[in-house]
Every structure is written in C-alpha cells, then in structure tokens.
Amino acid sequence: MSFNSKLGRTVLPAILLASLALPASAHPGHDAGGFATGFAHPFSGFDHLLAMLAVGLWAVQFAARSENRASLWLLPAAFVLPMGAGFLLALNGISLPGVEAGIALSVLLLGLAVAFAVRPPLTAAMAVTALFALFHGHAHGTEMGVGVATAYAAGMLLATALLHGFGLVGARLAQQLTVPVLTRAAGAAVAVAGVVILVG
C-alpha cells in the first residue's frame, strides 16, 4: 500500500473524527483547566492554529524534495516536544522574554518558509521550529489558569499534533491533485496573517 493510500485510509479519518469530537468535549461543563480546555486552546487562537498548520505543510515540502521522509514526523516532533518544555517553564514561573513577538514571528516566518518552499538543512529547520514552539508552549502555560496541569498539557499537545496532521494531509492532497502551488498559497496566507498579528 502506498504512503498516500495509507494517509487517506488512516490519518485523515482519525483527524476528522478528532475534530468532530472537539465541540462535544470542550463545552463549558468541563474542568476549566482540564484536558478538554487544553485540547481546545490551540484551536482558539489563530496565531497558534496557523503556526501549527504551517509546520505540517512545511514537513511535507521537505519530504517531497528528498528521499528521506523522516521530516514528516521530525518537524512536527520538533514542535510538539519543545512546546511541552515551554509549557513547563511557564508552569514553574520561569519567564521567557518576547513571547508574544516570538509567536507572531513564528506565524510570519513559517508562512514564508512554506510560501517560498524554503528547505534549509533539516536540523536547522528543526531548531527554528523548536524555538518557536517554546514561545507557544509558554503562552499556553501562562494562560492555563486553575486546573490540572497534566490533563491540560495532554490535551494541548494532542491538539497540536492534530493540527500538524491537518497541515500534512492538506499538503499531501495538494500533491495528489498535482497543484502543489496550493500549499505555497496557504503559506503566503499564513505569512500575511503573521504580518497582521505583528502590527496589530
């Protein structure tokens, strides 16, 4: 079975099911700092949502230009894991300078990377992605409020991985339709949003 076929039969249905479950699990009746709120939080802000989608798009561009498909999971992992670290920093009262600016820049620069199909060495891309993820994770930790940190973090990281998956699926579909320019167009839109966030 080809990679594209596996993607369509396993990853896409899982993403769709999880996204359908979001409204049901995130209603106000749940613990304000629990899993449901943590899961909903990345979807609630365009800055978080767009950056995470862009990581998925960029990962597919990397894989398409090389024989190594490891970027399909290495780039998303380079976001998810440091995001957890940033969350822990905030939880322990350790400040991180320039969080809001870092988040806005992440949207702009990740969008530009996708729009221009930039492909630096994978390790460099992972390092930049990890730095941006620290800012996003710190912001989530700061905004968590009162609640169970472990449950909140689990929901937050699951939603983050899910958004990366949306980006992966979108870029792969664009490739299957032989219109990869759609991925670049999406990156350009993300970059424009980053400018708006920066100057807003």
Protein Blocks (a to p, Z undefined) as FASTA:
>chain_A
ZZklmmmmmmmmmmmmmmmmmmmmmgfkbcfklmklmmmmmmmpmklmmmmmmmmmmmmm
mmmmpcblklmmmmmmmmmmmmmmmmmmmmnopacehklmmmmmmmmmmmmmmmnopacd
fklmmmmmmmmmmmmmmmmmmmnopadfklmmmmmmmmmmmmmmmmmmmmmmmmmnopak
lmmmmmmmmmmmmmmmmmZZ
